[in-house]
Amino acid sequence: MQLGLGLPIGTPRVLTDWARRAESSGFDTLALLDRLAYHNPEPLVALSVLAGATSRIRLQTEVLLGPLRATALLAKQVATLDVMSGGRFTLGIGIGGREDDHAAAGTPVTARGRHLETQLTELRRIWHGKPYQNTTIGPRPGIPGGPPILIGAFAPVALRRVARHGDGFLCAAPLACADRLVRTVQDEWTAVGRSGRPRLVCQVNVALGSAAAPARAAIAAYYGRDDWGVPIADPKELLDTVAAYRAFGADELVLYCYADDPAQVDALARALDLT
């Protein structure tokens, strides 16, 4: 099982330091969340900067809110990042559940699912070099058809998108709830005639030691609720959690850290015996 590091969103200027430490410590992926009506960095812009500051580590959105963005521009931005990072980018995408994000973008929240369905089809067409609105949009991604797409979802209709449009499933649900979601995704995958199984990427919140209290406050502010994603603070609990997700069959576990201090990277690497 691979291990990714979800980057903090409170202080964008420290992210280059985080990225370099994560790469040198042995993490496999850097990931960023996405909201519009918040003070987080825009993930495609931020990951483009981090691509230039690193050479090996993969870059991933978890999840980019696709319906907030114009499809043609999104296709160009993703393809550019894919090419200029040497094929290190994975697009994690979803609809977003916050009404304020959609209000700020001027997109109807009630149509976001249908919008994403159309958008995913059009992104693939653009990346294959097919006409879009009577023109073509480049650059062409390094892989025909574009970089890998992971789809984040909870509802049954959204889980079906993984089979129709994705290469894998981003599961943000706690492990106790994840089995039902993963089985639904696999059933849909089989039903549409796809071989093998979708890539499974899970995520948990972490903030070791004394960083846990401010991290919990940051998580509550970001999600607008106090009971969402209490961070793991104890190294032993972290090891047990990683082992549980490995046994569950996750291909990757992304550790989202809401503590701004880059020393958290080193502490996590030591706890996981990566260095």
N, C-alpha and C positions, 0 to 999 in steps of 0.2 A: 504494500500500500504506500502510495506517495503522500507526502506531507506538504501542504501549502501554508502560506502565511497571509492572512487577511490584514491589510494595512489599516492603521488608524486614520480617522478622517478629520480630527480636530485641528491638526497643525500641518498643512501641506508641505511647508518648507523642510520638514524633517524626513520626508519620504525617500529622498535619494539616499540618505544615510541608512534608513531601514532596508532599502532594496539591496544595497551593497553588502550589508551585514548578512541579510538573509541568503544571498547567493553564496557568500564565502562560508556560511555555516552549514550549507547542505540542504536547505529547503528547495523544493521542486518548483514551486509556483508562488507568484505574487498575485494577490487578488484585491479588487476594490469594489465596494458597494456603489450604489447609484441612487441619488435623489436629486430633484431639481429645487424644491422649496426648502433648502437647508444649506448650511455653510460648508458642506463636504466638497472636495475637489471634483471637477468633472472627470470621470474615470478614463475616457479615451485620451484626453489631453495628458492627464497625469501618467498613465501607463506609457505614453509615447516618450515622455521625459525619462521615465525609469528604464525604458528599453535602451536608451542611449547611455545610461549609467551602468548597465549590466551587459553580460555577453552570453550567459547560459540559461538563466532561470526563465521559466515560462511566465506569461502575463495573461491575466484572466479577469473578466468582469463577472460579478456575482451579486445581483444580476443587473445588467444594463436594462433600463426601462425603454424598450423599443418604441412603443407608441408615442413617446414624447418627442421623437425625432423624425425628421423627413427621411423617407426611405432612401432616396438617391444619395443624399449627403452622407447618411449612415453607411451605405455601401462603400462609398469612396473613402471615408475615414477608416473603416475597418480594413479594407484592402491595403490602404497605405501603411497602417500599423503592422499588418501582417508581413508585407514585403520588407519594410525597413527594419523590422525586428528579426529578420531571418526565419520567419515562420514560427515564431514563439508565441503567437497570440491565439487565445481561445475565447470565443464570444459566448459568454453566459448571458442569457436574455430572458426577459419576462415582462409582465404587464404592469406591475406596480399596483399597490392597493390604496395609496394615499390620495385623497381627492385634491389636496392642495398642490401636489405635483402636477396633476393634469390640468388644474385651473391655471397654474402659472404658464403651462405650455399651450393652453388654448385647445386642448384635446378633450373630447367627451369621455368621461370615465366609464360610462355605460357601454361604450363601443370599443373599449380597449382590447378585448379578446379578439373580436373580428378584425380589428386593425392589425394585430400581431399576426394572425393567420395569413392575411394578405401580404404583410410585410416580409414574412419569412420566405414565402414563395418568390417574391420579387427580388429579395436579396440574392437568392441562389441563381435566378435568371441573370441578374446583372453580373455576378461573379463568373458566370459561364460565358460572358461576352455577348449575351443576347440583347436585342434592342429594348430600351426602356423609354417610353414617351418619345418614340421615333428618333432616338439617339443611342449612343453607347457611352458607358461610364467606366472609366478606368481609374487607377491601374488595375490590371488583372492580379488577383492574389497568387501567391506561390503555388497553392494547391488548386487545381481546377474545381470550380464550384465553391471556393472559399475556405476559410479556416474552420476548424471544428466548432459546432454549435451545441452548447449545453442549455437546456431549458429548465428554468425554475418554475415549479407549479405545486399547487395543493389540490385544487378542485378537479373532479374527474374529467371535465371537458378540456382543462388545461393539461392534464397528464397525457391525454391523447396526442397532444402536439409533439411530445417527445418522439413518438413512433413515426409521425407523419413528416416531421421537419428536422429533428435533432439527431445528434450523434450520442447524446448522453443526457442524464438527468441530474439536476442540481437539487439536492434534498436538504432543505433548511430545517426540516422538522426534527424534534428530538428523537433519539434512537427508539424510544418506546413507541413512537407513532410512525416510524419510518417504514416498517415492514409492509404495512398495508399499501402505502404509496408506491413502494418499489415493486411489489407484486402486481399492482395495477399497471404500472408502466411496462413491465415485462410482458404481461398478458396482451396489452395493446400492441407491443412490438411484434409479438408472434402473430397476432391477428392480421396485421397488414403484410405479413410474409417476409419480414426482415430476419436475417440469420443472426446467430450469436446473441449478444445482449448489449443493451446500452451501457455506456460508461456511467459509473455511479460516483458522483462527487458529493460528499457531505460536509457540513460545517458546524463548528461549535465556537462559542465565545470563550476567550481566555484573558487573563490579566493576573500574572503571578504576584504573590506577596501583597505588599501594602498598596499596590496599584489597583487592587480589586474594587475598593469602595468608589473611587472616582470613575473607574471604568463602568461600574454598574449604573452610576448616574448618567454617564454618557450614552449608554445603551438605552436607558429609559427615555432620554431626551430625543434620541434618534427615532425610536419606534413609537414614541408617544404613549408608552405603557410601562408600568413598573414590573410586570411579571414576565417579561420576555427576555430569554437568553441570559440568565445570571452567569457571569463569567467564572470559569474554573480558576481558582487561585492557588490550589495546592499541587505541587509537582507529582505527588503520588496519585492523586485523583486524575491528573492529566494523563499519566502513563496508563492507568486503568481504562480511561476513556478511549485512548488511542487503540489499546488492545481490543476493546469491545467493538469498535468500528472495523478493525481489521477482521475480527471473527465474523462480523455481519456481512462482509464481502465488499466493502467500499473500495473503489480503486484509488480514491484520494480523499483525505480529510484535510480541510482548510481550517486553520486556527485563526479566528478573527480576534485581533487584539485591539482593545479600545484604550490602551494606555499609550500616551504619546512618546514616552522615553524610549529611545532606540536600544537602551540596555535590556529591554524586554526580549529583544531578538536573541541576545546572547544567553539570557536566562532560560528561554524556551529551548534553545539548542542544547544547553547543558542538561536540562531536565529530560530531554528526549534522547540524549547521548548521540547527537548528530555530529558533534565536533570531536 
